[in-house]
Structure formats: C-alpha cells, structure tokens
C-alpha cells in the first residue's frame, strides 16, 4: 500500500506541475523525470528489471506524445531501453526451467519471421534507412518476447507483477492527459463542444488505443489481487477513452468484454443484461438519463456513430483501403514497398490524381502489411493470428485471465481501423504481443503435460503395481 501511495503521489505531483506551466516544454520533461525518480525510489524494494520495464513504457509514452520536447528526448532512449531489457533478461539466471508448448513456439517463431522479413526488406524498400531502423526495432520486440517466454515469465507471479507495472505507467499517462487537457483548455473544449480529446498524446486515436489496452489490463490486475484500489487506474483510462470519441476503441473494448462474458456462459450474460436494465430504469426514474445524454460531448459521441462525415460512417477509411489495395496490387504485390515505407508512399501517391490528396494513412494494420511487405507477409501473419485466436478461444476466463483475454480480443479488433500492430515506436505492440505470449505460455493442459517428467519404465520393478480394484483389503490371519 505504501508503494502505491508513492506512485500516486508522484503522479499527482506531475499533474500539478504540468498544470502550473503546461506551455513550457522543459517543465513537461521535468514532470516525467519526477515520475521516473519516484519509480527509482520504488525500485529500492522492487525487481530492477521491472523498474526498467516501467521506464521503457514511460519512454514509449513520451515518444507518442504531442509535446515535441518529449518526443525528441525519448526517440532513441526508448529503443535503448528495450535492448537493455533483452540483455538484462539474458544475463539473469532463468527463474524456472520449463519446456515451451508448440503454440508458444509458433508465436515466437512467427514474430521472428515477421521481424526478419521487415528488416531484410530494406534491400528493396523505397526508403531503405527508415526500413532498416524500424526493422531493427521490430527485431528487438521479437527478442523481448522470446526472452520473456524462455527466461522470466515461466513464473506466472512474475509475469503478472510485470504487467501490473505496465498498467501503472499507462494509467498514469491517462491521468496526466486529463491534467494536460485541464491546463490547456482542451478538456473543457471536449466536454462543452465537439472537439475530440487527445491529452498528452499526439492525436485522439493514439490516446484511445492506449486506454483501450489499459482498461482490460487494469481488470486483470484487480482480478488477480482482489484489491479494489487497483480499479482506480481504470477511471482515467475509461474517461479518456470516452472523451477521445474513438468509435473503434469503444467498439473493440465492448466487443472484448462481451466475448469474455459469453465465454463465461449465458447465465452470466443474462445477469449482466438484467443489471444494466435495472440501472437504466433507476436512472430513468431519477431523471438522470437527460442529464447524461444531453451533454455536448455525448451528442458528439452519438454523431460519431451516426453522421456519415466524408460520405460514409468510416470517415473515408474505405477510400483509403481501396487506394492502398490499388497501390499495392498494381505495383509490388509480392514483396511490397518495404517495411515502414507508408508515409513516403502516400506522399508520392498524393501527386497522382487517381489516388487523391486526402489519402495519407492506411488505418488498417493488415492492409498496411500487404502494402509494405506484400504476399510474403501473409504466412507469418496467418501464424500469428492463429496463435492469437487460440488465446481467445482456449484460454480460461477466470481471475486475471479474464482481463488478459479481454485485452487480446480488444487489441486484435482495434487494428481493423488502426495501423499499430507492428508500430514499434509506441506502447501498443509491446503490450499486445507480450500479453499474447504470456497467456499462451500458461495455458492449462498441454503445458502441464509437456512439463511433466516422463516415467522411466526401468525404475519400476515389474512386480510392483497398483491394486486391481479399489476394494478394502481385509487382514488374513497367518497360518500356524
């Protein structure tokens, strides 16, 4: 409890400092440094690798920020921090010696294959240096997942403690986003007008992606510890998710939650539906529904789902997808244009009237892979999706696993209209792929069978065996 109070106090100090002088970039840098100092103090009673994990997540958050000073200060340190995590885990003694089941090996192998293909693609990329740099970062992601599976996360308690650190950093970033928004007026604008809220991040969609992962991760931490104080971190995450007005984020989070509830059985679904109906009835009786739905931010949120801005409800995403497919299929269908070449490609394509100047992003991770790596990426991507599907279908949904499965389903769905599944410059791919690997590693059944030592037939004498039945044996008097 004392450690939690220390972190909460540091986060509040960051918010106060940022609110006091949000227009000065160096103050924002100092605020983040203050939070890191608090984590350093906490590290005196914490696993050092876990502290470095928290620092890495903080650097990735800063790299996704809308403050240029934070982006510049964290650009290279974030990759150095990921590399340090890999080296530290390799140098530390393995916590347990365990055999990895075939599905986990499939996931790790497919990640290495995707990262290797992305790195090699610099040889035919239209932007070779950018592709090489981002490819090396993707190799670091694959290496991090590999060492976690082999060296650190066979101990489930360690895995959940590491994920709790990730949750603290991400929920802290959501809280800081609210503080930044209050200071610069964007929070008030989002509540009173039709503006979308982005907080600390560089755009509302980035904020929604982070909060969409933070919410189920917080539920997993709570279900594991059973301490209600852990739910406090979900409050700013849910608030930021709603204020961002991201349709994809909201739908993905709700769909992931419904999937977990359905996996628990129809009985729980019926109870949940009845509870929601009773809540709406009570709100209606106390005249709370008009207060809730009459707010400008709520009206704008509803319009996001109903107003066909740009010609359709996708805000022009279908046109982007069609332009992406045309650009890929008509030019380089086999190998693509090179990993991380999307920005350069659309800058060139905008000069062509057939694609239009409005197309600048793909907004679909799977189409973006086709554009950048072509049909060569289909095989490793299919293997990765098979592993993710196994987590969604076969993982138990009790205690912490319910939140982790929720996160995996949410993360998979959100990439239908976002392009971050292998965007190594932000937090999403590190959190998503590490959670997928951790859940696969601890799936019940096959792992237990794989780890169980095989019996040596020579060690058991042939005359020793189990009784033929379970009948109680009566003592037989000895003959004299």
N, C-alpha and C positions, 0 to 999 in steps of 0.2 A: 504493500500500500504506500509506503514511503517513497519507493521508486516511481510509482505512478504519479504521486503528488509532485515529485521533482520535475518530471516531464511536462505535466500540465502547467506547472508554474513557469517553466521555460517557454512554453508555447504562448501563454498569456503575456509574458514579457515581450515576446516577439511581436504579438499583435499590437500591444500598446506602443512599442517603438515604431512600428510601421505606420500606425495611425497618426502618430505625432508628426512625422515628416516623410510622407509617402512619396513626395515628389523628388527626393534626393536619392539617387540610386545607391550611393555608398551606404546609406542608412539601411536599405533593404539587405545589402550584403552583410552588414554588421549584425542585423537581426538573425539572419540564417546562421552566422558564426556563433551567435549567442546560443542558439538551439543546439548546435554541434558541441559547444562547450558543455552544455547540460548533459548531452549524451556521453561525452567523455567522462564527466564526473560519475555518471551512472555506470560506465564501463569498469569502474573500480570493483564493482560487485557483479560484473557481467562477463560472459564469454567474450573474449576480444574479437573473435571472428564475427560475432553477432553485432558488436558495435560497428565494425567495418561495414557490415551489411546495411545498417541504418544510415551510415554516412553515404554509401553508394546510392541508396534510394533518394536521399536528400539531394545529392548532386544531379541525379536524373530528373528530379522535380524542378530543380533550378534551370536545367537545360531546356525544359519545356515552358519556362516562364515567359511572360510578356515584358519583363524588365531586361533591357539589353545588358546591363551590368552583370546580372546573374547568369545570363546565357553565356556571355564571354568568359566569366570566371570559372564556369563549370564544364566548358566544352571538352577539353582534353582530360581534366581530372576524373570525369565520370568513367571513361574507358580505362584509365589507370587504376581506378578503384575496383572495377570488375576484374581486371587482370590480377590485382592483389588478392582478391577473394579466391581466385583459382589457385594461385601459388600457395597461399596460406593453407587452403584445404588439402593440397597435395602434400605439403610438408608436415601437416599434423598427423598423428597416428590415427588409423581407422578406428572408429568407436566400436563397431561390431563387424564381424566377418560373416557376410551373408551372400548367398547366391541370388542374382537378379533374375527375375522371371522373364520369359521371352517377350512379353508385351512391353516391358520397360526397356529391354534391349532394342526392340524395334523402334521405340520412340527416340532413344538416344542416337541410334544409327541413322534414322531419317533426318534428325536435326543436323548431324554431322554432314550428311549428304547434301542437304539444302545449303548449309553454310559453305561447304566446299565448292558447290556449283556457283554460288553467288560470288565467291572470291575469284574463281577461275574466269568468270565472265568478264573480268576487266580486259581480257585479251581481245574481246570483240565489242566491248562497250563503246558507246558514243561519248562517254565521259570516264575514261579509264582511271584517273586518280580518285575520283569520287567513289567509283565502284570498288576499287581496291581498299580504300579506307573503310567503307561501310561493310565490305565483306569480311575484313579482319575483325570488326566489331561483332559481326554475326558468329564468327568462329569462337570468339570469347564467350558469347551466350551459350553455344553448344558445349564448350568446355566447362562452363559453370554448372550446367545441368548435369553433365557427366560426373563431375567430382562430387556433387551433392548426392547423387544416387549411389555412388560407389564408396564414398568416404565419410560423409557426415549424416545423411538423412536415413540410413538404415535404422537409426534410433528415432522412433516416431515422436517421442517427447521433445527431442532436439529440433526436429522439423517444425513442430507446432510453436515452439518458443521462437524460432527464427521468423516464422510467418507473423507472429504477434509483433515483432519489431517492425516488419514491413507495414503492418496495419497502423501502428502508432505514427509512423512517418507520413503515410498517405492521409490519415485522418487529420493530422496536424497541418498538412498542406491545405486541406479543405477549410479548416478553421482560420488559417492565415488568409485564405482567399476571401472569406467573409470580412475580415478586418481590413484588408486592402480595399475591398469594394465599399465598405462604410467610409473609409478615409477619402477616396477619390470620387465618391458620389455614384459609382456605377451600381452599387447595391440598391440605393434608393431609386435610381432610374429603372432598374429591373422590377422593383416592386410596384412602382407607381405608373410606369409607362410600358412600352412594348419592347424595350431593349433586352437582349439576351445577356446573361451574366457570365463573365469569364474569370473573374477573380484574379488570382496570381498567375494563371496560365495564359498562353498566347492566343487562345480562341475558345469559345464555349464548347466546341466538340471535344477538345482535349480535356477540359475540366470534366465533362460528362463521362469520358472513358475512365478517368482515374476514379471518380466517385462510383461508377458502376462496378468497379472491382473492389473498392473499399467496403461497400455495403455488405456483400456476402462474406468477405473476409472477416469483417467485424462480427458477423453472426457465427462464423466458425470459431473465432476466439472465445466468444461468450459461451457457446455450447460446450466447449472444452473445459473452461474454467468455472462455469456456472456463477460467475460474479457479474451482477447487473451493472457495475461500474464500467465494464468493458463496452457496454452498449452506448456509452456517451460519445464515443468516437464516430458512431454511425449517424448521429444527429447532424453535424455539419456536412457530412457526405451526402445525406439524403436532401438536405436543404439546397446544397449547391447543384445537385442533380436536377431538382425541380426548377431552380432559377436559370439553369443553362438552357432549358426548354428543348433539350435534345430528344427528339422522338425515338431515335434508335436506342439511346441509352435507357430511356424509360421502358420501352417495349422489351428490350433484352433483359433488364432486371426483373420485370414482372413475369416474363416467359420462363426465366430460370427458376424463379420462386415457385411458379405453378408446376414446373417439371418435378421439383423436389417434393411438393405436396402430393402430386399424383403418384410418385414412386412410393410414398408412404401409405397409399391406399385411398379408396373412395370415401371411407369413413372420415378421415381427417379432412378431405376436401369438402364434404358436406358440413362438417362442424365449422370450418373456416368460412364457408359461404353463409352459414346461419349467423355467425358472429358479425360478419360485415353487414348483413341485412339488419340486424338489431342495432348496430352502430349508426347506420344511415337513418333508421327510424327514430332513434333518440335525437340525432342531430336535427331531423325534420321537426320533431315535437318542440324542441327548444329554439327553433327558428335559426339554426346555425348554418344551414345549407346556403341561404342567400349571402351570408357574410363570407363564406368560403369561396363560393363560385362567382361572386360579383366583383372580386378584386381584379385590377387591370392585368396583373401577371397571370391569373388563372384564365381570363378571357383570351389572352395572347397564347397561352399554352394550348387551349382548345382549338384556336385558329391554326396552330401549327399542324394539327391533325386533320383539319377540315378545309383550310383555304388552299386551293391549288395555285400557289405562287409559282411563277415561272412556267405555267402551262400544265403542271401536274403536281400531285402531292409529294413527289420526290424532290421538289426544288431543282429540277433539271438534272438529277442524277442519272436518269435513264438515257438522256442525251450524252452525258459523259461516258456511260458504259458503252453505248453504241460507237462513239468516237474512239474509245480505247480498243474495242474489238476490231474496228476497221483499220486503225493504225497498226495493230499487231499483225493481223492476218494478211494484210496486203503487202507487208514489208518483210518481217522476220518472224514467221510463225514457229520455226524450230527452236532457235536459241534466244530469241528476244533481243532487246537493245542493250542489255547489261543491267545488273542489279543497281538500284538506286539512281536510275537514269530518268525517272519520270519527270522531274522538274525541267530538265533540259529538253526532253522530248516535246512536252507541251508548249514550251517557249518557241520551239521551231514549228510545231504544228499550228500554232496560232497565226502564223504567217500565211497558212493555206486557208482560203475561204471555205473549203469544203468541211473543215473541222470547226470553224468559228472561233472567235477570240474569247468566248466565255468559258471554254473548257480549259481548266488549269490543274485539276486533280482528278483522280480516278474514283475515290470514295467507294472502293471495294477491294479488299485485300487480295482476293483470289484472282480477280481480273488483273490487278496490278502485277501479280506474279507472272501471269501469262505474258503481259506486255514486256516485262523486264527479263524473264528467263525462258519464255516460250514453252513449247511442249516438253522440253527437258525437265521442267519443274513439276510436271504432273505426277510422276511416280513418287518422289519423296513427299509431296504434298498429300497425296492419297494415303500414304502410310501414316503420316502424322494425323490426318483426320480419322483414320481407323482407330488409332490409339486414343484420341480424344473421345470418340464415340464409345469406346469400351469403358472409359471413366464414367460417362454419362449414363450408360446402361447397366453396368455391373457393380459400380461402387456402392457400398451401403450408404444410406442417407440417415444415419443416426449420429448424434453428438457432432463433433467437428466436421465429419464427412458431409453432413447436410449442407453446411456453408461452402465447403470446397467444391462439391458438385454444382452447387448454385453458381459459384464463380466461373467454373469451367463452361457451363452452358451459356451463361451471360457473355463471357468473353468470346465464345465461338459465334454467337449471333450478332454481336455488335460489329464484327468485321465485315458483315454483308454490306454495310454502307459507310464503313471507315477503312482506312488503309494503314493499320498499325501492327499487323500480326508479326511482322519482322522488322518493325521500325526501331532499331536498337538505340536511337537517341532519346527514348522516353521510357517510362516505367512499365508500360503495358506488356511487352513481350517477355521481360524478365519475370514479372509476377505470374503471368499466364502459364508459360511453359514450365516454370519451376513447380507450380501447383499441380499441373497435369502429371509431371514426373513423380512428384511426391505421392499423389493419390494412387497412381499405378503401382508404385513400389510397395505400397501397404495394402493392396487388395487382398482380402482374405481368400483362403482356399489354396490356390495354386502356389502362392509364395510359401505357405506353411509346408506344403508337400515338397517343394523344391529345397527348402532349408533343412528338412528333417534328414538326419544321417541314415544311410541305408544299413539294414541289419546284416551282419556277417554270418552266413549260414554255418561256417566252420566253428564259430564261437558258441553255438548252442548244441549241446550233445543230443543225439537222436532220441535218447530215452527220456528227455525232459520235454514235457509238453503240457498244454492246458488240459483240464479235465474234459471228458467227453460231454458232460452236461453240467447243469447248474444245481443238481440235487444236493441236498445236505448229506454229507457222509456221516453215517453212524459209526461209532467206535466198535471194533470187532474184538471180543475177548481173546486173549492169547491162549493157544493150546498148550497144555502141560503134559 
